Amino acid sequence: MLVGPLPMLKAVKKLAEEKNIPCQISLEERMACGLGVCLGCAVKKARSTNENPEYFHVCKGGPVFQAKDVDI
């Protein structure tokens, strides 16, 4: 599992994907409501498109995610 600043998370995620190593990351997002209503903690899903964006809510589904599943 990986915890740290966003630039480091991006770099390690890229390295893990290149080496085909499973990786989990813990995201630190602002969680104003804790219910996913305010969208303050929304993180884009890796497989979503610009035409049909999909998001995880860190307060509800996290804070730990599979690195391959999030677009950071």
CNS distance restraints for C-alpha pairs under 8 A (distance, minus, plus):
assign (resid   1 and name CA) (resid  23 and name CA) 6.21 0.50 0.50
assign (resid   1 and name CA) (resid  24 and name CA) 4.68 0.50 0.50
assign (resid   1 and name CA) (resid  25 and name CA) 5.54 0.50 0.50
assign (resid   1 and name CA) (resid  26 and name CA) 7.24 0.50 0.50
assign (resid   2 and name CA) (resid   9 and name CA) 7.10 0.50 0.50
assign (resid   2 and name CA) (resid  23 and name CA) 7.44 0.50 0.50
assign (resid   2 and name CA) (resid  24 and name CA) 6.11 0.50 0.50
assign (resid   2 and name CA) (resid  25 and name CA) 4.64 0.50 0.50
assign (resid   2 and name CA) (resid  26 and name CA) 6.16 0.50 0.50
assign (resid   3 and name CA) (resid   9 and name CA) 7.28 0.50 0.50
assign (resid   3 and name CA) (resid  25 and name CA) 6.08 0.50 0.50
assign (resid   3 and name CA) (resid  26 and name CA) 5.30 0.50 0.50
assign (resid   3 and name CA) (resid  27 and name CA) 7.22 0.50 0.50
assign (resid   4 and name CA) (resid   8 and name CA) 6.50 0.50 0.50
assign (resid   4 and name CA) (resid   9 and name CA) 6.49 0.50 0.50
assign (resid   4 and name CA) (resid  26 and name CA) 7.98 0.50 0.50
assign (resid   5 and name CA) (resid   9 and name CA) 6.37 0.50 0.50
assign (resid   6 and name CA) (resid  10 and name CA) 6.19 0.50 0.50
assign (resid   6 and name CA) (resid  72 and name CA) 7.63 0.50 0.50
assign (resid   7 and name CA) (resid  11 and name CA) 6.29 0.50 0.50
assign (resid   8 and name CA) (resid  12 and name CA) 6.13 0.50 0.50
assign (resid   9 and name CA) (resid  13 and name CA) 5.91 0.50 0.50
assign (resid   9 and name CA) (resid  25 and name CA) 7.27 0.50 0.50
assign (resid   9 and name CA) (resid  72 and name CA) 7.90 0.50 0.50
assign (resid  10 and name CA) (resid  14 and name CA) 6.18 0.50 0.50
assign (resid  10 and name CA) (resid  72 and name CA) 6.30 0.50 0.50
assign (resid  11 and name CA) (resid  15 and name CA) 6.30 0.50 0.50
assign (resid  12 and name CA) (resid  16 and name CA) 5.99 0.50 0.50
assign (resid  13 and name CA) (resid  17 and name CA) 6.17 0.50 0.50
assign (resid  13 and name CA) (resid  23 and name CA) 7.15 0.50 0.50
assign (resid  13 and name CA) (resid  67 and name CA) 6.05 0.50 0.50
assign (resid  13 and name CA) (resid  68 and name CA) 7.52 0.50 0.50
assign (resid  14 and name CA) (resid  18 and name CA) 6.20 0.50 0.50
assign (resid  15 and name CA) (resid  19 and name CA) 6.17 0.50 0.50
assign (resid  16 and name CA) (resid  20 and name CA) 5.72 0.50 0.50
assign (resid  16 and name CA) (resid  21 and name CA) 4.80 0.50 0.50
assign (resid  16 and name CA) (resid  22 and name CA) 6.68 0.50 0.50
assign (resid  16 and name CA) (resid  23 and name CA) 6.53 0.50 0.50
assign (resid  17 and name CA) (resid  21 and name CA) 6.30 0.50 0.50
assign (resid  17 and name CA) (resid  22 and name CA) 7.81 0.50 0.50
assign (resid  17 and name CA) (resid  68 and name CA) 7.43 0.50 0.50
assign (resid  22 and name CA) (resid  66 and name CA) 7.79 0.50 0.50
assign (resid  22 and name CA) (resid  67 and name CA) 7.87 0.50 0.50
assign (resid  23 and name CA) (resid  66 and name CA) 6.09 0.50 0.50
assign (resid  23 and name CA) (resid  67 and name CA) 5.55 0.50 0.50
assign (resid  23 and name CA) (resid  68 and name CA) 7.65 0.50 0.50
assign (resid  24 and name CA) (resid  64 and name CA) 6.54 0.50 0.50
assign (resid  24 and name CA) (resid  65 and name CA) 5.56 0.50 0.50
assign (resid  24 and name CA) (resid  66 and name CA) 4.44 0.50 0.50
assign (resid  24 and name CA) (resid  67 and name CA) 5.15 0.50 0.50
assign (resid  25 and name CA) (resid  64 and name CA) 5.50 0.50 0.50
assign (resid  25 and name CA) (resid  65 and name CA) 5.53 0.50 0.50
assign (resid  25 and name CA) (resid  66 and name CA) 6.32 0.50 0.50
assign (resid  25 and name CA) (resid  67 and name CA) 5.69 0.50 0.50
assign (resid  26 and name CA) (resid  62 and name CA) 7.56 0.50 0.50
assign (resid  26 and name CA) (resid  63 and name CA) 5.25 0.50 0.50
assign (resid  26 and name CA) (resid  64 and name CA) 4.27 0.50 0.50
assign (resid  26 and name CA) (resid  65 and name CA) 6.46 0.50 0.50
assign (resid  27 and name CA) (resid  58 and name CA) 7.16 0.50 0.50
assign (resid  27 and name CA) (resid  62 and name CA) 7.59 0.50 0.50
assign (resid  27 and name CA) (resid  63 and name CA) 5.30 0.50 0.50
assign (resid  27 and name CA) (resid  64 and name CA) 6.42 0.50 0.50
assign (resid  27 and name CA) (resid  65 and name CA) 7.80 0.50 0.50
assign (resid  28 and name CA) (resid  63 and name CA) 7.00 0.50 0.50
assign (resid  29 and name CA) (resid  40 and name CA) 7.52 0.50 0.50
assign (resid  29 and name CA) (resid  41 and name CA) 5.22 0.50 0.50
assign (resid  29 and name CA) (resid  58 and name CA) 6.88 0.50 0.50
assign (resid  30 and name CA) (resid  40 and name CA) 5.94 0.50 0.50
assign (resid  30 and name CA) (resid  41 and name CA) 5.51 0.50 0.50
assign (resid  31 and name CA) (resid  40 and name CA) 6.03 0.50 0.50
assign (resid  31 and name CA) (resid  41 and name CA) 5.52 0.50 0.50
assign (resid  31 and name CA) (resid  58 and name CA) 7.71 0.50 0.50
assign (resid  31 and name CA) (resid  59 and name CA) 6.12 0.50 0.50
assign (resid  32 and name CA) (resid  38 and name CA) 6.95 0.50 0.50
assign (resid  32 and name CA) (resid  40 and name CA) 6.51 0.50 0.50
assign (resid  32 and name CA) (resid  41 and name CA) 7.95 0.50 0.50
assign (resid  33 and name CA) (resid  37 and name CA) 6.78 0.50 0.50
assign (resid  33 and name CA) (resid  38 and name CA) 6.22 0.50 0.50
assign (resid  34 and name CA) (resid  59 and name CA) 5.27 0.50 0.50
assign (resid  34 and name CA) (resid  60 and name CA) 7.11 0.50 0.50
assign (resid  35 and name CA) (resid  59 and name CA) 6.58 0.50 0.50
assign (resid  35 and name CA) (resid  60 and name CA) 6.45 0.50 0.50
assign (resid  36 and name CA) (resid  40 and name CA) 7.73 0.50 0.50
assign (resid  36 and name CA) (resid  41 and name CA) 7.27 0.50 0.50
assign (resid  36 and name CA) (resid  42 and name CA) 7.72 0.50 0.50
assign (resid  36 and name CA) (resid  57 and name CA) 5.71 0.50 0.50
assign (resid  36 and name CA) (resid  58 and name CA) 7.94 0.50 0.50
assign (resid  36 and name CA) (resid  59 and name CA) 6.39 0.50 0.50
assign (resid  36 and name CA) (resid  60 and name CA) 6.40 0.50 0.50
assign (resid  39 and name CA) (resid  57 and name CA) 7.21 0.50 0.50
assign (resid  41 and name CA) (resid  57 and name CA) 5.54 0.50 0.50
assign (resid  41 and name CA) (resid  58 and name CA) 5.37 0.50 0.50
assign (resid  41 and name CA) (resid  59 and name CA) 6.55 0.50 0.50
assign (resid  42 and name CA) (resid  55 and name CA) 5.78 0.50 0.50
assign (resid  42 and name CA) (resid  56 and name CA) 5.59 0.50 0.50
assign (resid  42 and name CA) (resid  57 and name CA) 4.63 0.50 0.50
assign (resid  42 and name CA) (resid  58 and name CA) 6.36 0.50 0.50
assign (resid  43 and name CA) (resid  55 and name CA) 5.30 0.50 0.50
assign (resid  43 and name CA) (resid  56 and name CA) 5.25 0.50 0.50
assign (resid  43 and name CA) (resid  57 and name CA) 6.37 0.50 0.50
assign (resid  43 and name CA) (resid  58 and name CA) 7.09 0.50 0.50
assign (resid  43 and name CA) (resid  70 and name CA) 6.94 0.50 0.50
assign (resid  43 and name CA) (resid  71 and name CA) 7.14 0.50 0.50
assign (resid  43 and name CA) (resid  72 and name CA) 7.63 0.50 0.50
assign (resid  44 and name CA) (resid  48 and name CA) 7.24 0.50 0.50
assign (resid  44 and name CA) (resid  53 and name CA) 7.14 0.50 0.50
assign (resid  44 and name CA) (resid  54 and name CA) 5.95 0.50 0.50
assign (resid  44 and name CA) (resid  55 and name CA) 4.31 0.50 0.50
assign (resid  44 and name CA) (resid  56 and name CA) 6.26 0.50 0.50
assign (resid  44 and name CA) (resid  70 and name CA) 6.12 0.50 0.50
assign (resid  44 and name CA) (resid  71 and name CA) 5.44 0.50 0.50
assign (resid  44 and name CA) (resid  72 and name CA) 7.58 0.50 0.50
assign (resid  45 and name CA) (resid  53 and name CA) 7.71 0.50 0.50
assign (resid  45 and name CA) (resid  54 and name CA) 5.69 0.50 0.50
assign (resid  45 and name CA) (resid  55 and name CA) 5.17 0.50 0.50
assign (resid  45 and name CA) (resid  56 and name CA) 6.34 0.50 0.50
assign (resid  45 and name CA) (resid  69 and name CA) 5.91 0.50 0.50
assign (resid  45 and name CA) (resid  70 and name CA) 4.63 0.50 0.50
assign (resid  45 and name CA) (resid  71 and name CA) 5.51 0.50 0.50
assign (resid  46 and name CA) (resid  68 and name CA) 6.89 0.50 0.50
assign (resid  46 and name CA) (resid  69 and name CA) 5.14 0.50 0.50
assign (resid  46 and name CA) (resid  70 and name CA) 4.58 0.50 0.50
assign (resid  46 and name CA) (resid  71 and name CA) 4.39 0.50 0.50
assign (resid  47 and name CA) (resid  69 and name CA) 7.24 0.50 0.50
assign (resid  48 and name CA) (resid  52 and name CA) 6.43 0.50 0.50
assign (resid  48 and name CA) (resid  53 and name CA) 5.06 0.50 0.50
assign (resid  48 and name CA) (resid  54 and name CA) 5.39 0.50 0.50
assign (resid  49 and name CA) (resid  53 and name CA) 5.22 0.50 0.50
assign (resid  49 and name CA) (resid  54 and name CA) 7.70 0.50 0.50
assign (resid  56 and name CA) (resid  61 and name CA) 6.56 0.50 0.50
assign (resid  56 and name CA) (resid  70 and name CA) 8.00 0.50 0.50
assign (resid  57 and name CA) (resid  61 and name CA) 5.71 0.50 0.50
assign (resid  57 and name CA) (resid  62 and name CA) 7.16 0.50 0.50
assign (resid  58 and name CA) (resid  62 and name CA) 4.56 0.50 0.50
assign (resid  58 and name CA) (resid  63 and name CA) 5.08 0.50 0.50
assign (resid  58 and name CA) (resid  64 and name CA) 8.00 0.50 0.50
assign (resid  59 and name CA) (resid  63 and name CA) 6.59 0.50 0.50
assign (resid  61 and name CA) (resid  65 and name CA) 7.95 0.50 0.50
assign (resid  65 and name CA) (resid  69 and name CA) 7.02 0.50 0.50
assign (resid  65 and name CA) (resid  70 and name CA) 7.29 0.50 0.50
assign (resid  66 and name CA) (resid  70 and name CA) 7.20 0.50 0.50
